[in-house]
Amino acid sequence: MSVRNQPQVYIKTYQLLKELHEVVRNMPKHYKYTLGESSLELAWRCLDLIVEANFYYNTRIKRDRITELSLTFDKLKLRLRMLNELKLINLKKYRYLQFNYVNSIGEMIGGWKKWVNS
């Protein structure tokens, strides 16, 4: 299945992951293999959890995946904030990621979480 046929939360997270790869690629070596790699791993985990949650029809399994997704995404947001505060990404790039990806992904995860819990 192509990326275009995926849910919007998948598409936005996929695009955020691509942006993060560019950010990490340009980081100083010390941060690239610590904070940068941690951020990428969390972004990949978010994408994996979206695929898993979208795959399962069992409500309990879906709820578990979405709950883990929400927690993992919160951890990723914390890493992004740290990247900004350590000046590893400038404020302009940080705002770009927030407004184009992070805010909308968070809203979609929140909506998905409300839906599966109702």
Phi, psi and omega in degrees: 000136181283163180300325183294337180270002180274163176298156182302323180297323177295313182300313180296319180292321177299315179293321176298318179299318177298317178298318180296324177300320177294318179298312183293323180301328183264007181281155170300149186307317182301318182275334182301320185263007176239273182295321180295312181294321177299318179296316179295318179299319179293320179296317177297319179297320176301314180297317178299317181293326176297315179299315181296314181296324180288334183283318187281139176263338179294121186299321182295314179295316179301315179298317179298316181293319181291322177296315177296321177301315180299315179295316180296320179294323175298322177296319178296318178300322178296319178296319179297319178298318179295320177303318179291314183293331177273004179063029176276338166228142182283168184299323180298314180293319179300313178297320178301312179296319180298308187284329183267338185229300191301310182299313182289323177297315179301317178296319180293319178296317178299317178294320179296319180295316178298317181298314185287336179273352180268000000 
